[in-house]
């Protein structure tokens, strides 16, 4: 691999055949040398899961000048760990890690459950500037064309301007739009306060045995908060939320030190 250009590591949680990752790879190849490692099959909702109880297998699926693409039998975070160990351990770190483009929103509390976001978090844990990209459209043939300019703007800002503080990574969500003209500007905002209300739908299989299918809906605690990601997405803005690795509540820490001794 030629590392004279910026080195960009690409992954996702929808699997190596998903349309979203191929669009993201196309955009990153305009910027630098790309190494992509993605799960063999869709691994959505994996959060920060890792695999240590079974063997993992890596297979090259494509290569070209300044580009290599592998599919891997592990989770999204496994993909990041594999890449950092086998491709970058004895060389310099990637200049950027990008994850996605996820088919479906990862705004608000969804970022906790998302394999896409966790892959970016794993990159940041290892000191690599990282971005998770998601689109609020679950369709496998979702149209990613309107978002290419925003992808370039955000990725180049992180690489060229060194905009991310230590231990911070970006969670980027795109609103579903019919064409590029409907997409409004990029907004840096905060995560919406809300929760998913789980609903386990009881069903019966052909053997007359009950099973359950996880469903649910999002309960937005602040639908009118104009500085939140959910609000920005409804207004057709691209929402960019900076997330931290360090999650200690320092205010609570001080209080508890006085109480618990």
Residue pairs with C-beta under 8 A, 6 or more apart in sequence:
1 33
1 35
1 66
1 68
2 33
2 65
2 66
3 33
3 91
3 92
4 33
5 31
5 32
5 33
5 66
6 31
6 32
6 33
6 95
6 96
6 159
7 32
7 33
7 35
7 88
7 92
7 93
7 94
7 95
7 96
8 28
8 31
8 32
8 33
8 34
8 35
8 94
8 95
8 96
8 97
8 98
8 155
9 34
9 35
9 36
9 37
9 80
9 83
9 84
9 87
9 88
9 94
9 96
9 97
9 98
9 123
9 128
10 21
10 24
10 25
10 28
10 34
10 35
10 36
10 37
10 38
10 97
10 98
10 99
11 21
11 36
11 37
11 38
11 76
11 79
11 80
11 83
11 97
11 98
11 99
11 119
12 18
12 20
12 21
12 24
12 38
12 39
12 76
12 99
12 100
12 101
12 102
12 116
12 119
13 39
13 42
13 43
13 44
13 45
13 46
13 75
13 76
13 99
13 102
13 114
13 115
13 116
13 119
14 20
14 21
14 39
14 42
14 43
14 44
14 102
14 103
14 116
15 21
15 38
15 39
15 40
15 41
15 42
15 43
15 71
16 36
16 38
16 39
16 40
16 61
16 69
16 70
16 71
18 38
18 42
18 103
18 140
19 103
19 140
19 141
19 142
19 144
20 100
20 101
20 102
20 103
20 133
20 135
20 142
20 144
21 36
21 38
21 100
21 101
23 101
23 144
23 148
24 98
24 100
24 101
24 133
24 151
25 34
25 36
25 67
25 69
27 148
27 151
27 152
27 155
28 34
28 96
28 98
28 155
29 66
29 67
30 152
31 152
31 155
31 156
31 159
32 66
32 95
32 96
32 159
33 66
33 67
34 66
34 67
34 68
35 67
35 68
35 70
35 83
35 87
35 94
36 67
36 68
36 69
36 70
37 58
37 69
37 70
37 71
37 72
37 79
37 80
37 82
37 83
38 69
38 70
38 71
38 72
38 79
39 71
39 72
39 73
39 74
39 75
39 76
39 78
39 79
39 115
40 57
40 71
40 72
40 73
43 75
43 76
43 115
44 102
44 104
44 114
44 115
44 116
45 113
45 114
45 115
46 75
46 76
46 77
46 115
46 118
47 112
47 113
47 114
47 115
47 118
48 77
48 118
48 121
48 122
49 75
49 77
49 115
49 118
50 74
50 75
50 77
50 78
50 81
51 73
51 74
51 75
51 78
55 73
56 72
56 73
56 74
56 78
56 82
57 72
57 73
58 70
58 71
58 72
58 73
58 82
58 86
59 70
59 71
59 72
60 68
60 69
60 70
61 69
61 70
61 71
62 68
62 69
63 69
72 78
72 79
72 82
74 82
75 115
76 99
76 115
76 116
76 118
76 119
76 122
77 115
77 118
77 119
77 122
79 119
80 97
80 119
80 122
80 123
80 126
81 122
84 93
84 126
84 128
88 94
93 126
93 127
93 128
94 123
94 128
95 129
95 159
96 128
96 129
96 130
96 131
96 155
96 158
96 159
97 119
97 120
97 123
97 128
97 129
97 130
97 131
98 120
98 130
98 131
98 132
98 133
98 155
99 116
99 117
99 119
99 120
99 123
99 130
99 131
99 132
99 133
100 116
100 132
100 133
100 134
100 172
101 133
101 134
101 135
101 144
101 147
101 151
101 174
102 114
102 116
102 132
102 133
102 134
102 135
103 135
103 137
103 138
103 139
103 140
103 142
104 134
104 135
104 136
104 137
104 138
105 134
105 135
105 136
105 173
105 233
106 114
106 116
106 117
106 132
106 134
106 171
106 173
107 134
107 136
107 171
107 173
107 191
107 192
107 229
107 230
107 233
107 239
107 241
108 191
108 192
108 193
108 194
108 218
108 220
108 228
108 229
108 230
109 191
109 192
109 194
109 195
109 196
109 218
110 117
110 196
110 218
111 117
111 132
111 171
111 191
111 241
111 243
114 132
114 134
116 132
116 133
116 134
117 132
117 134
117 171
117 243
119 130
119 132
120 130
120 131
120 132
120 169
120 170
120 171
121 130
121 169
121 243
121 245
122 130
123 129
123 130
123 169
124 130
124 167
124 168
124 169
124 245
125 245
127 166
129 158
129 159
129 162
129 164
129 169
130 164
130 169
130 170
131 154
131 155
131 158
131 169
131 170
131 172
132 169
132 170
132 171
132 172
133 151
133 172
133 174
134 171
134 172
134 173
134 174
135 142
135 144
135 147
135 173
135 174
135 176
136 173
136 174
136 175
136 176
136 233
137 143
137 176
142 176
145 180
146 174
146 177
146 179
146 180
146 182
146 183
147 174
147 183
147 238
149 180
150 174
150 183
150 186
150 238
153 186
154 170
154 172
154 186
154 238
154 240
157 163
158 164
158 170
164 170
164 242
167 244
167 245
167 246
168 242
168 243
168 244
168 245
169 242
169 243
169 245
170 240
170 241
170 242
170 243
171 191
171 229
171 240
171 241
171 242
171 243
172 238
172 239
172 240
172 241
173 229
173 233
173 238
173 239
173 241
174 183
174 233
174 238
175 183
175 232
175 233
175 234
175 235
175 236
175 237
175 238
175 239
177 183
177 236
182 236
183 236
183 238
184 235
184 236
184 237
184 238
185 237
185 238
186 237
186 238
186 240
187 232
187 237
187 238
187 239
187 240
188 240
188 241
188 242
189 227
189 228
189 229
189 231
189 232
189 239
189 240
189 241
190 227
190 228
190 229
190 241
191 228
191 229
191 241
191 243
192 220
192 221
192 222
192 225
192 228
192 229
192 230
192 231
193 221
193 222
193 225
193 228
194 218
194 219
194 220
194 221
194 222
194 230
195 218
195 219
195 221
196 216
196 217
196 218
196 219
197 216
197 217
197 218
197 219
198 214
198 215
198 216
199 214
199 215
199 216
199 217
200 212
200 213
200 214
200 215
201 212
201 213
201 214
201 215
202 210
202 211
202 212
203 210
203 211
203 212
203 213
204 210
204 211
205 211
220 230
222 228
223 230
223 231
224 231
225 231
229 239
229 241
230 239
232 238
232 239
233 239
